[in-house]
Amino acid sequence: MTVHWTVTVDCAEPRAVAAFWREALGYVDAPPPEGFGSWEEWNRTFGVPEEEWDDGAFLVDPDGALPRLSFLRVPERKVAKNRLHLDLQVSGGRHRPADERRAALDATVRRLLAAGGSVLAEHHHDGALDHVVVADPEGNELCVV
């Protein structure tokens, strides 16, 4: 039996963090649940106070194949390195020529920087760039591999 699951990110600004990950992964905003024309309608139907409407943001794979992502507002800040992170596998692997891998890594990192990310570290293997550790706008790490 398969269980449906969601990757959830605790954060201070759900919409801002979701916007970064939407760009990073090519995801789209989640549509409202079936039977509702908007998230506002869903919130009103279930009595969610208006001041809580921005406490979450939700993304989905546009093809419907990959896990959903949720971003939930929490009061505490991130204080340590993530124990779990995503690897964006864009370079094609070490068997590809180093200059091709570098071009793919650089293009993705530039896109993530424009979306509000920051570079934390670059790692090399056999003299060539192997992967780049990037942080989202709230410091959650990911690797561009």
C-alpha positions in Angstrom: 0.0 0.0 0.0 1.3 3.4 -0.9 0.7 6.4 1.4 0.2 9.9 0.0 2.6 12.3 1.6 3.6 15.9 1.5 7.0 17.6 2.1 6.3 20.4 4.7 8.6 23.3 5.3 8.2 25.4 8.5 8.9 29.0 7.8 8.2 32.6 8.8 6.9 33.8 5.4 5.1 31.0 3.6 4.4 32.8 0.4 8.0 34.1 -0.1 9.5 30.7 0.6 6.9 28.9 -1.6 7.8 31.4 -4.4 11.4 30.4 -4.2 10.6 26.6 -4.3 8.1 27.1 -7.1 11.0 28.6 -9.2 13.5 26.0 -8.0 11.3 22.9 -8.8 9.0 24.1 -11.6 6.0 23.5 -9.4 2.8 25.5 -9.5 0.4 26.9 -6.8 -1.9 24.2 -5.6 -5.5 24.6 -6.8 -8.2 24.8 -4.1 -9.7 21.5 -3.0 -12.3 20.0 -5.3 -15.7 21.6 -5.0 -14.2 25.1 -4.1 -13.6 27.9 -6.5 -10.8 29.5 -4.5 -8.8 29.0 -1.3 -10.7 32.0 0.1 -14.0 30.1 -0.3 -12.5 27.0 1.3 -11.2 29.2 4.3 -14.6 30.8 4.7 -16.4 27.5 4.5 -14.3 26.0 7.3 -14.3 29.1 9.5 -10.6 29.9 9.2 -10.0 33.4 10.6 -8.9 35.9 7.9 -5.7 36.6 9.9 -4.6 33.0 9.3 -5.2 32.9 5.6 -1.6 33.6 4.9 -0.3 31.1 7.3 0.3 28.5 4.6 1.2 28.2 0.9 0.9 25.0 -1.1 2.6 23.8 -4.3 2.1 20.9 -6.6 3.9 19.2 -9.5 2.1 20.4 -12.6 2.1 16.8 -13.9 0.7 15.4 -10.7 3.4 12.8 -10.3 5.7 14.2 -7.5 4.9 15.0 -3.9 3.0 18.1 -2.8 4.8 20.8 -0.9 3.4 22.8 2.0 4.9 25.9 3.7 3.5 26.6 7.1 4.1 29.7 9.3 5.7 28.9 12.6 7.0 31.4 15.2 10.5 30.0 15.7 13.4 30.7 13.3 15.6 28.1 11.8 18.6 27.6 14.0 20.7 24.7 12.7 21.6 22.9 9.5 18.7 20.9 7.9 18.9 17.2 8.6 16.9 16.6 5.3 17.4 18.5 2.1 16.6 18.2 -1.6 19.2 17.7 -4.4 18.3 19.4 -7.7 19.9 17.0 -10.1 20.6 19.3 -13.1 24.1 18.6 -14.2 23.6 15.1 -15.7 26.2 13.4 -13.5 30.0 13.1 -13.3 30.2 11.2 -16.6 29.3 14.4 -18.5 32.1 16.8 -19.5 33.0 19.2 -16.7 32.2 22.3 -18.8 28.7 21.1 -19.6 28.1 20.2 -16.0 29.4 23.6 -14.9 27.1 25.4 -17.4 24.0 23.5 -16.0 25.0 24.2 -12.4 25.7 27.9 -13.0 22.4 28.4 -14.9 20.4 26.9 -12.1 22.3 28.7 -9.3 21.7 32.1 -11.1 18.0 31.3 -11.3 17.9 30.5 -7.6 19.8 33.6 -6.7 17.3 35.7 -8.7 14.5 34.0 -6.7 16.0 35.1 -3.4 18.4 32.2 -2.6 22.0 32.5 -1.6 25.1 30.4 -2.2 26.5 28.7 1.0 29.3 26.7 -0.5 30.7 25.2 -3.7 32.2 21.7 -3.7 34.7 20.3 -6.2 35.6 16.8 -7.3 38.7 16.1 -9.4 39.2 19.8 -10.0 35.7 20.5 -11.4 32.7 22.0 -9.7 30.6 19.0 -8.4 27.7 20.7 -6.5 26.6 24.0 -5.0 24.9 24.3 -1.6 22.2 27.0 -1.8 19.8 28.4 0.8 16.3 29.5 0.2 15.2 32.9 1.6 14.9 31.6 5.1 18.2 29.5 5.1 16.9 26.1 4.3 19.6 24.2 2.4 19.4 22.5 -0.9 22.1 21.2 -3.3 22.4 21.9 -6.9 24.1 18.8 -8.3 
